[in-house]
Amino acid sequence: MCAVLAAVLVGRLEAQCPDGAPPPCARTASSPANSVAVLYFESRSTDTSDLALADGLTEEIINRLTGVERLTVRSRYLVRRYRGTAFEDPAAVGRSVNATYLVTGTVRRAGGRLRVSAELVRAAGGAQVWSRQFDQAGGDVFAIQEAVANEVARGIVGRLLPAETRVLAVRPTASAEAYDAYVLGRFYWNKRTAPDLVRASEYFQQAIRADSTFAQAWSGLADSYVLFIPQEYDVPGINPDSILTLAEVAARRAIAIAPRLGEAWASLGEILDYRNRGDEAGRAFEQGVALSPGYATAHQWYSYHLMGLGRWDDGVREMERAKELDPTSLVIVTSLVFAYDGAERWSEAEAMAEQSRALDRNHFLVVLFADYLHDALHRHLDKVPADFRRFAQLRGGDSAVALDQERRLTDPAQRAAAVREIGASTPFYLLTLHLAYDSDEITLAYLGSLVGTPRDPYLSDWVVYGLLGPRRRADPRFQAVLVRLGIARP
C-alpha cells in the first residue's frame, strides 16, 4: 500500500514539474533521479588515434563519475550499442539504458589543441540542462575529462562535496603520452583479432615505457598476452608457456601498483587457469569480481573457470551476468549460447543464437557456437554439414575441400569415412562429429583414446564439459574418462 501511494505521489510531483525544473523534480518514470548515461563521444576525425581518444575520453568520464556516490552511472557496456550511431529520440534512449540524464559530445583535435563539445540533457523530453565547449591548449585530455565530469555531476546533484571533487580529479597516470598509448591499446584489444592483439600489446608496452607505474597499462598487456595462445586467438610463432609467464608478470605488476584494480585480478585468474593452477585462479577471479562487479570480462572469464570445474549452473549464472553488463559483446553472447546448450536449455540457447546472428551473422564465433556446435548438440543433422563447411572456410580452410566434406557428411553412405578423415588431425572436430552422429559408446571410446595424447587446444575443460551435456557429465563411465584425461578431479 505504501509503495502504491508513493508511486502516485511521485507521478503527481512529476506532472507538476515546470519545464526546465532542477533535479530531482524532473526525471523519467522508471529511472533513478540521479541516473546518467554518458554516450560515446563522436570523433570529428577518421584518424585511428582520434577515434581511440574519443572512446578513451568517454570511458574515463564514466569511470570518474562512477566514484560520485550520489550518482547512478550506467556502464560503458550498456551504452556501447549507441557508439557511432545518430539518434533523435532521447526519451527512447533514456528508457533503453534506464537513465534520467544523457551526456553526448564530440571531440576534435587540431595541432596541439583539443576541443570537446558536450551537453547534458534530460532524457524525458530532451530538455537541455547545459551545453559547453571545452578547449585545452597542449591537448591536456585529463583536464578536459575532469572539467566535463565536474559539469555533469554538478548539473545533476548540484554543489559537489569535497570528497566528490577529489574523486573527479583522480588521474590514471601523470603522463599524457602513456595515456594516449593506452587508449590505442584498448582500442585494438577490443577488436579481438590476432593482428590487432599484437598491435594492442605494442601500445601497452609503449604506455609502460612512458610511465612504468601505470597499472591499467600493465593489466592491458596481461590481457593481450593471455589471448595470444592457441586456445584463444592463436598468434603465430608464440610459445604458450613463455607468453603466459610474461602475462602473469604483467598482471602481478598491475596488482602490486593498484591492489584494488579488479581488471588485473581477472586477468591473473585467466592466466592461472591456463597454467593449470585452478585453485589460485578461482581466488583471483573472486577478487576481480568483488572489486569490479561491473566489469563484464571478469564475469565472462570466471564463468569459463566455473564451467571447467563442472559447476555448470554457476558458470551459466556468471555468463548471464556478463551478458547483462555487456549485451552486445559477440564473444559473451556466443559463449552464453554454448552455456545454455551445455545445460540442455534448448529454447534459451536458440533465442541467444538468434541474438548472436543479429550481431554478426558471418563471424567465426557465431558460426562455431550458434550454428555448428548448437546444431551438433541438438542433432539437427540436416544442418551440421553446411555449418561445418562454413566454419572450416572461415578458419582458412580450402573451399573446395570444405565443399567436398559437406557433400560427404550429407551422404549417410560416406559419412563415417568423412568423419574419420576430418578428425584425423583435429580431435575437437572428431569429438563434435561423434556427438552429432554416433552413440554414447562410440563417443566414450573416442574420449578414452585421447588419454595420454597431447590436448587439442580447442578441447579446454569447459568446452569438453559443455559438449558432453548434463546427462553424460552425470554418467560414471564418462566421469572416469574425464578423470583419466585430467579434466575432472578424482
C-alpha positions in Angstrom: 0.0 0.0 0.0 2.9 2.4 0.9 4.6 1.6 -2.4 1.4 2.3 -4.4 0.9 5.6 -2.5 4.5 6.6 -3.1 4.2 5.9 -6.8 1.0 8.0 -7.0 2.7 10.9 -5.2 5.8 10.7 -7.5 3.6 10.7 -10.6 1.8 13.9 -9.3 5.0 15.6 -8.5 6.4 14.9 -11.9 3.2 16.1 -13.6 3.6 19.4 -11.7 7.3 19.9 -12.6 7.7 23.0 -14.7 9.8 22.8 -17.8 13.5 23.1 -17.0 12.9 22.4 -13.3 16.1 21.3 -11.5 16.6 17.8 -10.2 15.2 15.8 -8.6 11.9 17.1 -9.8 12.2 16.1 -13.5 13.0 12.5 -14.2 11.9 9.6 -16.2 9.2 7.4 -14.7 11.3 4.4 -14.0 14.9 5.7 -13.8 16.6 6.7 -10.5 16.5 10.5 -10.2 20.3 10.9 -10.4 21.0 8.3 -13.1 23.1 9.3 -16.0 24.4 7.6 -19.2 27.4 9.0 -20.9 27.1 8.1 -24.6 30.3 7.6 -26.6 31.6 10.9 -27.8 31.9 11.3 -31.6 35.3 12.0 -33.1 35.4 14.7 -35.8 38.2 12.8 -37.5 38.6 9.4 -39.1 42.2 9.1 -37.8 42.5 5.9 -35.6 44.3 7.8 -32.8 41.4 10.3 -32.6 38.8 7.6 -32.6 40.6 5.9 -29.8 40.9 9.2 -28.0 37.1 9.8 -28.2 36.4 6.3 -26.8 39.0 6.7 -24.1 37.7 10.1 -23.1 34.2 8.8 -22.8 35.2 5.8 -20.7 37.3 7.8 -18.4 34.5 10.3 -17.8 32.3 7.3 -16.9 35.0 6.0 -14.6 35.3 9.3 -12.8 31.5 9.8 -12.4 31.2 6.3 -11.0 33.2 7.5 -8.0 30.4 10.0 -7.1 28.2 8.1 -4.7 25.2 10.4 -5.3 25.1 9.4 -9.0 23.9 6.2 -10.6 26.2 5.9 -13.7 25.3 3.4 -16.5 28.2 1.3 -17.6 30.1 1.8 -20.8 28.9 -1.7 -22.0 25.3 -0.6 -21.7 25.8 2.5 -23.9 28.1 0.8 -26.4 25.2 -0.1 -28.7 24.8 3.6 -29.5 28.5 4.1 -30.4 28.8 5.7 -33.8 25.0 6.0 -34.3 22.8 9.0 -34.5 19.5 9.2 -32.6 16.7 11.7 -32.5 14.7 10.4 -29.5 16.4 11.0 -26.2 13.4 9.6 -24.3 13.8 6.2 -26.1 17.5 6.1 -25.4 16.8 7.0 -21.7 14.3 4.2 -21.4 16.7 1.8 -23.1 19.6 2.4 -20.7 17.3 3.3 -17.7 18.8 6.8 -17.3 17.2 10.1 -16.4 20.1 12.1 -17.9 22.2 11.7 -21.1 25.6 13.1 -21.9 26.6 13.5 -25.5 29.6 15.1 -27.1 32.1 15.5 -29.9 35.9 15.5 -29.9 38.2 17.4 -32.3 42.0 17.6 -32.1 43.9 20.1 -34.3 47.6 20.6 -33.8 48.3 21.0 -30.2 44.7 21.9 -29.2 41.9 19.6 -28.0 38.3 20.8 -28.3 35.4 18.9 -26.8 31.8 19.9 -27.1 29.4 18.3 -24.7 25.8 18.6 -23.4 23.7 17.3 -20.6 20.0 16.7 -21.4 17.1 15.2 -19.6 16.1 12.0 -21.4 12.4 12.6 -21.0 11.5 15.4 -23.3 15.2 16.1 -24.3 15.4 19.4 -22.4 19.0 20.7 -22.3 20.5 21.2 -18.8 23.7 22.7 -20.2 25.9 22.8 -23.3 29.6 23.6 -23.1 32.7 23.8 -25.2 36.0 22.8 -23.5 39.2 23.9 -25.1 42.6 22.9 -23.9 45.9 24.1 -25.4 48.6 21.4 -25.3 45.9 18.7 -25.6 45.6 18.0 -21.9 42.9 15.3 -22.1 43.0 14.9 -18.3 42.0 18.5 -17.7 39.1 18.2 -20.1 37.9 14.8 -18.6 37.9 16.4 -15.2 36.1 19.5 -16.4 33.4 17.6 -18.2 32.9 15.2 -15.3 32.6 18.1 -12.9 30.0 19.8 -15.0 27.9 16.7 -15.4 28.0 15.9 -11.7 27.1 19.5 -10.7 24.3 19.6 -13.3 22.7 16.6 -11.7 23.4 16.7 -8.0 24.2 20.4 -7.5 27.1 21.6 -5.4 29.8 18.9 -5.0 31.2 17.7 -1.7 35.0 18.0 -1.2 35.4 14.2 -1.4 33.5 14.1 -4.7 35.7 16.8 -6.2 38.8 14.8 -5.2 37.4 11.7 -6.9 36.7 13.5 -10.1 40.2 14.9 -10.1 42.0 11.5 -9.9 44.2 10.8 -13.0 45.1 7.2 -14.1 48.6 8.4 -15.0 50.6 11.6 -14.9 51.8 11.0 -18.5 49.7 12.1 -21.4 52.0 10.1 -23.7 51.3 6.9 -21.7 47.5 7.6 -21.7 47.4 8.1 -25.4 49.2 4.8 -26.0 47.0 3.1 -23.5 43.7 4.1 -25.2 45.1 3.0 -28.5 46.0 -0.3 -26.9 42.4 -0.8 -25.6 41.0 0.3 -29.0 42.9 -2.5 -30.8 42.4 -5.1 -28.0 38.6 -4.7 -28.3 38.8 -5.7 -32.0 39.8 -9.2 -30.9 41.8 -10.4 -33.9 45.3 -11.8 -33.8 47.0 -8.9 -35.6 45.1 -6.3 -33.5 46.0 -8.1 -30.3 49.7 -7.9 -31.3 49.3 -4.2 -32.0 47.5 -3.6 -28.7 50.4 -5.2 -26.8 52.8 -2.9 -28.6 50.8 0.2 -27.5 50.5 -1.1 -23.9 54.3 -1.6 -23.9 54.7 2.0 -25.2 52.5 3.2 -22.4 54.6 1.4 -19.8 57.8 2.8 -21.2 56.3 6.3 -20.7 55.0 5.5 -17.2 56.1 2.3 -15.5 53.6 2.9 -12.7 50.6 2.9 -14.9 48.7 -0.1 -13.5 46.0 -0.2 -16.3 48.7 -0.4 -19.0 50.2 -3.4 -17.2 46.8 -5.0 -16.9 46.1 -4.4 -20.6 49.4 -6.0 -21.5 48.5 -9.1 -19.5 45.1 -9.1 -21.2 46.8 -9.1 -24.6 49.3 -11.8 -23.9 46.8 -14.2 -22.5 44.8 -14.0 -25.7 47.9 -14.8 -27.8 47.8 -18.6 -27.1 46.3 -21.2 -29.4 43.3 -21.7 -27.2 42.3 -18.1 -27.8 43.4 -16.2 -30.9 46.5 -18.2 -31.9 49.0 -15.5 -32.6 51.6 -17.1 -34.9 55.1 -18.0 -33.6 54.0 -17.9 -29.9 55.3 -20.3 -27.2 52.3 -20.6 -24.9 54.4 -21.3 -21.7 56.6 -18.3 -22.4 53.8 -15.8 -23.2 51.7 -16.9 -20.2 54.8 -16.3 -18.0 55.1 -12.8 -19.4 51.3 -12.3 -18.9 51.5 -13.3 -15.3 54.4 -11.0 -14.6 52.4 -8.1 -16.1 49.2 -8.9 -14.2 51.1 -9.2 -10.9 52.8 -5.9 -11.6 49.5 -4.2 -12.1 48.2 -5.6 -8.8 51.3 -4.5 -7.0 50.8 -1.0 -8.2 47.0 -0.9 -7.7 45.8 -3.8 -5.4 42.2 -2.8 -5.9 42.2 -2.9 -9.7 39.7 -5.7 -10.3 40.5 -5.9 -14.0 44.1 -7.0 -13.2 42.8 -9.7 -10.8 40.5 -11.0 -13.5 43.5 -11.1 -15.9 45.5 -13.0 -13.4 42.7 -15.5 -12.9 42.5 -16.2 -16.7 46.3 -16.6 -16.9 46.4 -19.0 -13.9 43.6 -21.1 -15.4 45.6 -21.7 -18.5 48.7 -22.5 -16.3 46.6 -25.3 -14.6 46.7 -23.5 -11.2 42.9 -23.7 -10.7 42.7 -23.0 -7.0 44.8 -19.8 -7.3 42.7 -18.9 -10.4 39.5 -19.2 -8.5 40.7 -16.9 -5.7 41.9 -14.4 -8.3 38.5 -14.4 -10.1 36.6 -14.0 -6.9 38.8 -11.0 -6.0 38.3 -9.5 -9.5 34.5 -9.8 -9.5 34.3 -8.4 -5.9 36.5 -5.4 -6.8 35.0 -4.7 -10.2 31.4 -6.2 -10.2 30.5 -4.1 -13.3 33.4 -5.5 -15.4 31.8 -7.9 -17.9 35.0 -9.7 -18.9 35.7 -10.7 -15.2 32.3 -12.5 -15.1 32.9 -14.0 -18.6 36.3 -15.5 -17.6 35.1 -16.6 -14.2 32.2 -18.4 -16.0 34.7 -20.4 -18.0 36.6 -21.3 -14.8 33.4 -22.5 -13.1 32.2 -24.5 -16.1 35.7 -26.0 -16.3 35.2 -27.3 -12.8 32.0 -28.9 -13.8 30.0 -26.3 -11.9 27.9 -25.7 -14.9 24.9 -23.9 -13.4 27.2 -21.5 -11.5 29.1 -20.8 -14.7 25.8 -20.1 -16.6 24.8 -17.6 -14.0 28.2 -15.8 -14.3 27.9 -15.7 -18.1 24.3 -14.4 -17.8 25.7 -11.6 -15.6 28.3 -10.8 -18.2 25.6 -10.6 -20.8 23.5 -8.2 -18.7 26.5 -5.9 -18.3 27.6 -6.1 -22.0 24.7 -7.2 -24.1 26.4 -6.5 -27.5 29.6 -8.4 -26.8 29.9 -11.1 -29.5 32.2 -13.3 -27.5 29.9 -13.2 -24.4 26.7 -13.7 -26.3 28.1 -16.7 -28.3 29.6 -18.1 -25.0 26.1 -17.9 -23.5 24.7 -19.9 -26.4 27.1 -22.7 -25.6 26.5 -22.4 -21.9 22.8 -22.9 -22.4 23.4 -25.8 -24.8 25.7 -27.4 -22.3 22.8 -27.2 -19.8 20.4 -28.6 -22.4 18.3 -25.4 -22.0 17.5 -25.7 -25.7 14.9 -22.9 -26.1 17.1 -20.3 -24.3 20.1 -21.5 -26.4 18.1 -20.9 -29.6 17.0 -17.5 -28.6 20.6 -16.5 -27.7 21.8 -18.0 -31.0 19.4 -15.6 -32.8 20.8 -12.7 -30.9 24.3 -13.6 -31.8 23.4 -13.9 -35.5 21.8 -10.4 -35.4 25.2 -9.1 -34.1 27.3 -10.6 -36.9 25.9 -13.4 -39.0 29.3 -14.3 -40.5 31.7 -14.0 -37.6 33.5 -17.3 -37.0 32.4 -17.3 -33.3 28.8 -17.2 -34.4 29.2 -19.9 -36.9 31.0 -22.1 -34.4 28.8 -21.7 -31.3 25.4 -20.5 -32.7 25.4 -22.8 -35.8 27.9 -25.7 -35.8 28.0 -26.7 -32.1 24.4 -25.6 -31.5 23.1 -27.9 -34.3 25.5 -30.7 -33.5 24.4 -30.9 -29.9 20.7 -30.6 -30.9 21.4 -33.3 -33.5 20.0 -31.1 -36.3 21.7 -33.4 -38.7 20.4 -31.7 -41.8 22.2 -28.5 -40.8 25.5 -29.8 -39.5 27.3 -30.4 -42.8 26.8 -26.9 -44.1 27.7 -25.5 -40.6 30.9 -27.4 -40.6 31.8 -26.3 -44.1 31.2 -22.6 -43.3 33.3 -22.8 -40.1 36.1 -24.5 -41.9 36.1 -21.9 -44.7 36.1 -19.0 -42.1 39.1 -20.6 -40.4 41.1 -20.5 -43.6 40.3 -24.0 -45.0 40.4 -24.8 -48.7 36.9 -24.0 -50.1 36.9 -27.0 -52.5 37.9 -29.4 -49.7 35.2 -27.9 -47.4 32.5 -28.3 -50.0 33.5 -31.9 -50.6 33.4 -32.6 -46.9 29.9 -31.1 -46.7 28.8 -33.4 -49.5 30.2 -36.5 -47.9 28.8 -35.7 -44.4 25.4 -35.2 -46.0 25.5 -38.7 -47.6 24.9 -41.4 -45.0 26.9 -43.9 -47.0 30.0 -41.8 -47.0 29.6 -40.1 -43.6 31.6 -42.5 -41.4 34.7 -42.3 -43.6 34.4 -38.5 -43.8 34.1 -38.2 -40.1 37.3 -40.3 -39.6 39.2 -38.2 -42.2 38.1 -34.8 -40.9 39.0 -35.8 -37.3 42.3 -37.5 -38.1 44.4 -34.5 -37.1 41.8 -32.5 -35.1 40.3 -34.2 -32.0 37.9 -31.2 -31.5 36.2 -31.9 -34.9 36.1 -35.6 -34.4 34.5 -35.4 -30.9 31.9 -33.0 -32.0 31.0 -35.1 -35.1 30.8 -38.2 -32.9 28.4 -36.4 -30.6 26.3 -35.3 -33.6 26.1 -38.6 -35.4 27.1 -41.5 -33.2 26.2 -43.4 -30.0 27.5 -42.7 -26.5 29.6 -45.8 -26.7 31.5 -44.6 -29.7 31.9 -41.1 -28.1 33.1 -42.7 -24.9 35.6 -44.9 -26.7 37.0 -42.0 -28.6 37.4 -39.9 -25.4 39.3 -42.9 -23.9 41.6 -43.0 -26.9 42.7 -39.4 -26.1 44.2 -40.4 -22.7 47.9 -39.8 -22.8 47.9 -37.8 -26.0 48.6 -34.0 -26.3 45.5 -32.0 -25.6 43.8 -30.3 -28.5 43.8 -26.5 -27.7 40.2 -26.3 -28.6 39.2 -29.0 -26.1 39.6 -27.0 -22.9 38.0 -28.3 -19.8 34.9 -26.1 -20.0 34.4 -27.0 -23.7 34.6 -30.7 -23.0 32.1 -30.4 -20.1 29.7 -28.4 -22.3 29.9 -30.8 -25.3 29.0 -33.8 -23.0 26.0 -32.1 -21.5 24.4 -32.9 -18.1 23.4 -36.5 -18.9 26.9 -37.6 -19.9 28.5 -35.5 -17.2 26.5 -37.5 -14.6 27.4 -40.8 -16.2 30.1 -42.7 -14.1 31.6 -44.0 -17.3 32.3 -40.5 -18.7 33.3 -39.3 -15.3 36.0 -42.0 -15.1 37.4 -41.0 -18.5 37.4 -37.3 -17.6 39.5 -38.1 -14.5 42.0 -40.0 -16.7 42.1 -37.1 -19.1 42.9 -34.7 -16.2 39.7 -32.7 -16.7 37.8 -33.9 -13.6 39.2 -34.4 -10.2 39.4 -37.9 -8.8 
